[in-house]
């Protein structure tokens, strides 16, 4: 069983290194959260390889592999054009309304892209003599995820260094290249006449220009989408709060050895670093902060300043999921000031009322700044 698992994993891993789906993972990583890309890779690979292992060697009796490849080619061209779609002011709201859109999009790309491909054929071949077909499936899907994760890491690193618009063009170009290549290789020669090729490319050029025009106009006017503005605000916030928390920390001279995650300040530093790295929160929700670290003589004025800085960001949209990390930081700062925190902010006036009940003097300092 273990041998079959390792054999499937290694063969698929080697087959996928540098393959189009690994590059697709890189492209998707510049547009979607890592967890959703990985979930999409898992779902698409599981369905594709599962279909291959169960029905792969029969599928050509119903649908010619060549037809499947043509469909895949048009799908990749469609993904390319969709990638170029300009973001608008409602993009954040639309993303929340379709939380599973990213997963389904990635899964569909991987499912279609691997139909009739060498990795699906490899899974079919391995399953023919396998004692445990499900183990072959587990190994092949694990191999796909492993190569995908490598692609995601590269994609994220590039995304941190290359402007968003440039990455959008690169990602769209990758999809378009694979789509056009697949169509050229699989369409019947009777369709690949010079006139048809010119007409098809002309339609694509018009579509690309139409989709890029709003973004180009926006860039010329120097405007930002709400999504990008939020991202910039968060980046500026994390840099400022990192400096402020550094001044609040008493250091090893006062505390002895650093308590790290069990210290309220140490835990806050970790949250800030994750925010700067744009990492999705993997910390346990029930972090056990040592109560003694709340009793230390922190500079309360600096803590209040840090809390004001945090509240200034979240006050206009406290339910925004992008502020989940900021709420964790907020609660830590409240614990330093009051020994306890307000769990959720749903209505700003309710939060203000609860805050005032904990300490009216500090509340006056905080809300006099926030309300100006």
ABEGO torsion letter per residue (X at the ends): XAAAAAAAAAAAAAAABGBAAAAAAAAAAAABBAAAAAAAAAAAAAAAAAAAAAAAAAAAAABBAAAAAAAAAAAAAAAAAAAABBBBAAAAAAAAABAAAAAAAAAAAAAAAABGBAAAAAAAAAAAABABAAAAAAAAAAAAAAAAAAAAAAAAAAAAABBAAAAAAAAAAAAAAAAAAAAAAABBAAABBAAAAAAAAAAAAAAAAAAAAAAAAAAAAGBBBAAAAAAAAAAAAAAAAAAAAAAABAEAAAAEBBAEAABAAAAAAAAAAAAAAGBBBABBABBBBBAAAAABBBBAAAAAAAAAAAAAAAAABAABAAAAAAAAAAAAAAAAAAGBBBABBABAAAAAAAAAAABAAAAAAAAAAAAX
